[in-house]
Amino acid sequence: MKKIFLTGALLLGMVSMNAQTKEELHTQKVEKQAVADAAQAEANALQAQIDALPGWRKGAFGTIGGSISEFSNWYSQSAANNASGNIGITVNGFANLIEEKFFWRNNLNVNLGWVKLDDKANDNLDGTPFEVDDKDFDATTDVFNISSLYGRNIAKNLAVSGLAEYRTTILDNFNDPGYLDVGVGLTWTPIENLIVVAHPLNYNFVFAKNDAVFQSSLGAKIVADYTRQIGAISFKSNFSTFQSYEDGDLSNFTWINSFGYNLWKMIGVGFDFGLRSNKQEAANFQDTTLSGADNKLQSYWLVGLNYQL
């Protein structure tokens, strides 16, 4: 009986010691986490002071998405033997010079995508493809946008500014069409990281072979850009619109959004989507007149690995 009592007491003591040790470790962890949070807050405050200093701010982030597949004798689908793949790449870069009396902001957005489907049922008996069977990657997404904004401050959050913005495709039909906006007006920065451009005097140069549809005109240019990084999250939203004074059918807008979440070092997950309305492009694609075009909303999206430089 005495042995049983001693054994029970020993077990209770071990359980008590283990519980106490676990509780102590948890307390130490909470204390260390509080110290780490305080140090991170100090580091964030120092970074905010660095960002407020005059000089250049540069950076880039984007998304890479893709997949490849091959099927052999997969009879449940129409192309039982095929190889397919798709690749998508986006790049968002900026180089901004911020000084006490002026600023110069430069932005780049590129979104490229390719896809292919090799239907092996179309191959000849010796394995070579028919002439009509295309095994190459075809361009599916093709967006290129670059802008440069210069301004002289006339108040704390207001500046007289000039903007040049160029948009086109680079994989197919380069500069056909191409759009060059050049204008002057005001730039407003109501909060940090948000830039609002209002240029009532802007000329929209349009370069294209189809002169019957694509026309240059005078109008107003409005741009809103918000770019920010919060911890592991990168975010950029850019809205750009041209409103023609000559004809509403010559107006257009583009809205591009990019999100990135950093998981490890410079790699994470990303999501991009864009919207556009441009009746001139709709008329050219539908091979009709500008007035007869069905101007449906254009869109794209991409999910994949995210990188940050």
Backbone hydrogen bonds, N-H to C=O, Kabsch-Sander energy under -0.5 kcal/mol:
donor,donor_aa,acceptor,acceptor_aa,energy
5,F,1,M,-2.4
6,L,2,K,-2.3
7,T,3,K,-2.5
8,G,4,I,-2.5
9,A,5,F,-2.4
10,L,6,L,-2.3
11,L,7,T,-2.3
12,L,8,G,-2.4
13,G,9,A,-2.2
14,M,10,L,-2.2
15,V,11,L,-2.4
16,S,12,L,-2.4
17,M,13,G,-2.5
18,N,14,M,-2.5
19,A,15,V,-2.5
20,Q,16,S,-2.4
21,T,17,M,-2.6
22,K,18,N,-2.5
23,E,19,A,-2.4
24,E,20,Q,-2.4
25,L,21,T,-2.5
26,H,22,K,-2.2
27,T,23,E,-2.1
28,Q,24,E,-2.4
29,K,25,L,-2.3
30,V,26,H,-2.2
31,E,27,T,-2.2
32,K,28,Q,-2.6
33,Q,29,K,-2.5
34,A,30,V,-2.0
35,V,31,E,-1.9
36,A,32,K,-2.5
37,D,33,Q,-2.6
38,A,34,A,-2.0
39,A,35,V,-2.3
40,Q,36,A,-2.4
41,A,37,D,-2.2
42,E,38,A,-2.0
43,A,39,A,-2.3
44,N,40,Q,-2.5
45,A,41,A,-2.0
46,L,42,E,-2.2
47,Q,43,A,-2.3
48,A,44,N,-2.1
49,Q,45,A,-1.7
50,I,46,L,-2.1
51,D,47,Q,-2.7
52,A,48,A,-1.3
53,L,49,Q,-0.6
53,L,50,I,-1.1
55,G,98,I,-2.6
57,R,96,N,-2.7
59,G,94,F,-1.9
61,F,92,N,-2.2
62,G,307,Y,-2.1
63,T,90,T,-0.7
64,I,305,L,-3.8
65,G,88,G,-2.8
67,S,86,N,-2.1
69,S,84,S,-2.7
71,F,82,N,-3.3
74,W,80,A,-2.3
75,Y,73,N,-1.3
77,Q,74,W,-1.5
80,A,78,S,-1.0
82,N,71,F,-1.5
82,N,80,A,-0.5
83,A,118,D,-1.8
84,S,69,S,-2.4
85,G,116,K,-1.8
86,N,67,S,-2.4
87,I,114,W,-2.7
88,G,65,G,-3.2
89,I,112,L,-3.1
90,T,63,T,-2.4
91,V,110,V,-2.6
92,N,61,F,-2.5
93,G,108,L,-2.3
94,F,59,G,-2.5
95,A,106,N,-2.0
96,N,57,R,-3.1
97,L,104,W,-3.0
98,I,55,G,-2.5
98,I,96,N,-0.6
99,E,97,L,-0.6
99,E,102,F,-2.4
103,F,151,G,-2.1
104,W,97,L,-2.3
105,R,149,L,-3.0
106,N,95,A,-1.0
107,N,147,S,-2.1
108,L,93,G,-2.5
109,N,145,N,-2.9
110,V,91,V,-2.3
111,N,143,V,-2.4
112,L,89,I,-3.1
113,G,141,T,-2.3
114,W,87,I,-2.9
115,V,138,D,-2.3
116,K,85,G,-2.3
118,D,83,A,-3.2
119,D,117,L,-0.8
120,K,81,N,-1.8
120,K,118,D,-1.0
121,A,81,N,-0.7
122,N,119,D,-1.9
123,D,120,K,-1.5
124,N,128,T,-3.6
127,G,124,N,-1.9
130,F,122,N,-0.5
133,D,130,F,-1.3
134,D,132,V,-0.8
135,K,133,D,-0.6
138,D,115,V,-3.1
140,T,113,G,-2.8
141,T,113,G,-1.2
143,V,111,N,-2.5
144,F,168,T,-1.6
145,N,109,N,-2.5
146,I,166,Y,-2.4
147,S,107,N,-2.3
148,S,164,A,-2.4
149,L,105,R,-3.1
150,Y,162,G,-2.5
151,G,103,F,-2.3
152,R,160,V,-2.7
153,N,101,K,-2.3
154,I,158,L,-2.4
155,A,158,L,-1.8
158,L,155,A,-0.5
159,A,187,T,-1.9
160,V,152,R,-2.3
161,S,185,G,-2.4
162,G,150,Y,-2.6
163,L,183,G,-2.4
164,A,148,S,-2.2
165,E,181,D,-2.3
166,Y,146,I,-3.0
167,R,179,Y,-2.3
168,T,144,F,-2.1
175,N,169,T,-0.7
176,D,173,N,-2.2
176,D,177,P,-0.9
178,G,175,N,-0.7
178,G,207,F,-1.8
179,Y,167,R,-2.9
180,L,205,F,-2.7
181,D,165,E,-3.0
182,V,203,Y,-1.8
183,G,163,L,-2.0
184,V,201,L,-2.2
185,G,161,S,-2.2
186,L,198,A,-2.5
187,T,159,A,-2.5
188,W,196,V,-3.3
189,T,157,N,-2.2
194,L,191,I,-1.5
195,I,193,N,-0.5
195,I,225,D,-2.8
196,V,188,W,-2.6
197,V,223,V,-3.6
198,A,186,L,-2.8
199,H,221,K,-3.2
201,L,184,V,-1.3
202,N,200,P,-0.7
202,N,219,G,-1.8
203,Y,182,V,-2.6
204,N,202,N,-0.5
204,N,217,S,-2.9
205,F,180,L,-3.0
205,F,203,Y,-0.9
207,F,178,G,-3.0
208,A,206,V,-0.5
211,D,209,K,-1.5
213,V,210,N,-1.1
214,F,210,N,-2.3
215,Q,213,V,-0.5
217,S,204,N,-1.5
219,G,202,N,-3.1
220,A,243,Q,-2.4
221,K,199,H,-2.7
222,I,241,T,-2.3
223,V,197,V,-2.1
224,A,239,F,-2.6
225,D,195,I,-2.7
226,Y,237,S,-2.7
227,T,193,N,-1.6
228,R,235,F,-2.7
230,I,233,I,-2.4
231,G,229,Q,-0.6
233,I,230,I,-2.2
234,S,260,G,-3.1
235,F,228,R,-2.6
236,K,258,S,-2.4
237,S,226,Y,-2.4
238,N,256,I,-2.8
239,F,224,A,-2.9
240,S,254,T,-2.7
241,T,222,I,-2.6
242,F,252,N,-2.7
243,Q,220,A,-2.7
244,S,242,F,-0.6
245,Y,218,L,-2.9
246,E,218,L,-0.6
250,L,247,D,-1.8
251,S,248,G,-1.5
252,N,242,F,-2.2
253,F,277,S,-1.9
254,T,240,S,-2.7
255,W,275,L,-3.1
256,I,238,N,-2.6
257,N,273,F,-2.6
258,S,236,K,-2.8
259,F,271,F,-2.5
260,G,234,S,-2.5
261,Y,269,V,-2.9
262,N,232,A,-3.3
263,L,267,I,-1.9
264,W,267,I,-2.7
267,I,264,W,-2.8
268,G,306,N,-2.5
269,V,261,Y,-2.1
270,G,304,G,-2.9
271,F,259,F,-2.2
272,D,302,L,-2.7
273,F,257,N,-2.1
274,G,300,Y,-2.4
275,L,255,W,-2.7
276,R,298,Q,-2.0
277,S,253,F,-2.3
279,K,251,S,-0.7
282,A,278,N,-1.8
283,A,279,K,-2.4
284,N,280,Q,-2.1
285,F,281,E,-2.4
286,Q,282,A,-2.2
287,D,283,A,-0.6
288,T,283,A,-2.1
293,A,289,T,-0.5
293,A,290,L,-0.9
295,N,293,A,-0.9
296,K,294,D,-1.9
298,Q,276,R,-3.0
300,Y,274,G,-1.7
302,L,272,D,-2.7
304,G,270,G,-1.9
305,L,64,I,-2.4
306,N,268,G,-2.7
307,Y,62,G,-2.0
308,Q,266,M,-1.2
309,L,60,A,-3.1
